[in-house]
Amino acid sequence: MTGLPLIFIFVLAIILMIVSISKWKIHPFLSIMAISLLLGLIAGIPLVDKTLADGTEVSGLATIIGAGFSGTFTSIGIVIILGALIGNILEKTGAALKLADMVIRVVGKNNPVLAVELMGWVVSIAVFCDSGFVILNPIRKALVNRTAASSVAMTVGLSSGLYISHVFIPPTPGPIAAASTLGIGDNLLLVMGMGTLCSILPLIAGFSFAKYIGGKVKADDEADMGEVAKTYEELVAEYGKLPGGFNALAPIIIPILLMAASSIISMAGIAGLGADIVKFLGTPIIALAVGTLCGIFQLMGAGKMSEFYKLTDDTLKTVGPILFVTAAGGVLGKVIASTDMVNYIEAHATALSAMGIFFPFLLSAILKTAQGSSTVALTTTAGIIAPLLPVLGFDSPVRVTLVVMAIGAGAMTVSHANDSYFWVVTNFGAMTPEKGYKTQTVATLILGIAGILEIFILSLFLR
């Protein structure tokens, strides 16, 4: 199946998946896997691997499902486990409470949502938003305890800050790849500056929506505000003496610095043994392993190494469901990518080019919603848009950079069940999938719209 019928079937499949999870209470793992299989069958993906007459190898549906499942574990599985383990260590040693106090001193007790949003925005410049949320979630939870703020508001604020810089600002891979494909890969400083500028309205919109939705939706771990205010002081007393500021920061800041250093080395094109070592240490898995070692030293200092085995066991039990649901989302994305949908969109791109700056945004948003990955949406859309730049009238470095930003805004729109980030945010934020649609999905829609509106306004003046 190809063309508009396939797109119509895809829309129906997404609706059916959402209904089955939120209304029929079918477990997300089973629902997503079933929809992936059904969509693959209807789209005409071969049942088994085949070799065409011209020698082209075509993967069968079973192979595609296996590749989608294993690919997700390969990309973020270990990252989620190590990140969650670091979080549990921070909570066990009282470091999360210490970090919460440090953040409060900087922005004030009355601005916790703004604090986590800006914290996420800065961290995600160098770290994937999935990893960033897992790393910073203990601070979010501690801030909820410290300030009696809404858990949902804090989750949406953190998620928004992470997502905005993830799609707008290098050295994250998506913006770098899009800039390179569109011919401005040697001018990443301009892309970074424009990404920072284009973050302003989405940050405001994300903060405003977080404050609003926090009063409408409650997370599963939401506690009474009066009770939380009391338990914070009790928690501090239980730890006796909280870790020092550097020790509390080390398991988080050292992985971030390692990943940032690796990105800088890659961007600068530096080679040699020293550069290879920095790149190795800066891969998310190794960087978080180093962060875990810092956490272990923290446990030793607190005299709690006897609890490390149980802490690790509890972490694996917690992240298991997250990993499997996330992998199911990877299966859906792989199945969709194996259909003819992307080819159809590319073939009809010229007819839509009259939309100007809104065209790359819309195309990226369609691809993002269809297959789940913001990075894939950024890179794929950039490849489609590159030959159309003269038609769109974007021929200067500044205006091409605006196209990169428009693609990035579309790559936020929207995060739902086929996006690993959706499941990371909802699970670590203690929300059901239904609440995730009301919070994370709606928030990413608002962020994307706010982003393209600011980009459109800038396009009227920047030449």
TIMI-786459 format. One record per residue (C-alpha): x, y, z. Coordinates in steps of 0.25 Angstrom, whole numbers, plus 5000, padded with zeros to 4 digits. Example, Ala and Ser with C-alpha at 12.3 -4.5 7.8 and 13.67 -1.06 7.14 Angstrom:
// TIMI-786459
504949825031505549965029
//
This chain:
// TIMI-786459
500050005000500550144996500050284996498950355003498250225007499550185014499550315022498050295025498350155031499550215039498650325045497550215048498650125054499150235063497750265068497450125071498750105079498450225087497050175090497550035093498550095104497650205110496250145109496349995108497449995118498349895109499749895114500549995105501549885101500549795096499749905089500949965082501449835077500049795072499849925065501249905059500949775054499649815048500149935041501349855035500349755029499449855024500549935018501049815010502349795017502849655013502549545023503949485021505349535016505349545001506349564989505749644978506049624963507149734963507849674975507249774986507049704999505749735006505549715020504349635025503349685036503849595046505349645043504849785044504149765057505349695063506249805058505349915064505349845077506849825078507249955072506550025084507349945094508549975087508350125086507850165100507650035108508950035116508850185117507450175124507950075134509250145138508550285138507450225147508550155156509250295158507850355161507650245172508950265178508750415178507450395186508050295195509250385200508450505201509250575189507850605182507450685193508750755194508650785179507150835181507650935192508750985182507751015171506851085181507951175185508151215171506751235166505951255179504951165186503751225178504251185164504551035164503851005150504751115144505951055151505750915145505350965131506651045130507450935136506950845126507150945114508650955118508850805120508250765107509150845099510250735101509350615105508150545098506850585105506550445109507850435116507750575122506350545128506850415134508050485140507250615145506050545150506550525164506750675165505350695160504750605171505650665182505150805177503750755178503950715193504750835196503750935190502450865190502250895175501350815166502150685162501450695148501850845146503250805150503250685140502750765128503650885131504850795132504450715119504150845112505550905115506250775111505450765098505650905093507150905093507150765088506550805075507150945073508550955078509850875074510550795078509450695079509450615066508150655060508450805058509850775054509350675043508250765038509250885037510250805030509250745020508750885017510150935014510451015027511250905034512450995035511651115042511151035054511451165063510351235055509451105057509651105072509451255073508151245065507751125073507851205086507051315080505951225075505851165089505251285096503851275092503751125094504351135108503351235111502251155106502751025112502851095126501451155125500851015121501550945132500951045142499651025136499550875134500150855148498850905154498050815145498750675146499350605157500450495156500350365163501350405173500750535176500650565191499950665199500750795199500650815214501150675216502350695207502750825214502850745227503550625221504650705215505250745228505050595233505850545221507050635223507050585238507050445233508250465225509050525236510050605228509750635213510950625204511750745200511350825187512450765178512250625183510750635180510950695166512050595162511150485157510350575148511350685144512550595141511750515130511150645124512550705123513150575117512050575106512150715104513650705102513450585092512550675084513450785084514650695079513750635068513250775063514650825063515150705055516250675064516950545062517950455070518050365082517650475092516450515084516050365083516150355098515250475100514250425090514250285096514050355110512950445104512050335099510750335107510950195112512450215117512150355122510950305131511850185135512850285140511750365147511250235153512750215159512650355165511250315171511950185177513050275183511850355189511250225195512550195201512750325207511350315213511650175219510550115211511250015201510549905208509349955201509949955187509449815183508049845187508049985181508549925167507449815168506349915171506850005159506749885149505349855154504949995152505450015138505049885133503649925129504150055123505249985115504249885109503149995106504250085100504749965091503249945086503250095082504550065074503849945067502650045063503650145058504450035050503149985044502750115039504050155033504050025025502750065018502650155006502150275014503450355015503650325000502250384997502450505005503750534998503150514984502050614987503050714994503050814983501550834982501650884997502850974996501951094994501751095009503151155011503751145025502551065030502750955020504050895026503350905040502150835035502950725028503850705040502550695049501950595040503150505040503350525055501950485059502050375049503350305054503650365067505050405066505350555066506750525061506250445049505250555046506350655046507250585037506150525028505450665026506850735024507150635012505750655006505850815007507250825003506950834988505750924990506551034997506551124985505051094983504751134997505551264996506551235007507951255000508751325011509451265023508551335033507251285025507751145023507951145038506551185040506151065032506950975041506251035053504851015046505250865044505650865059504250925063503550815055504450705061503750745074502350725069501850635075502450535085501450415087501450265089502450235078503550335084504450275094504550415101503050405103503150275111504450325119503650455123502350385127502950265134504050345142502950455144502050355150500950375140500050285133500050285118498750355118499350465126500550465117499650505105499050625113500450665118501650625110500850615096500150745098501450815103502250775091501150825082501150955089502650965088502650935073501651045070502351145079503651105072503151125058502451255061503651315067504451265054503451325045503551455052505051455051504951415036504251545033505451625038506651535036507251525022
//
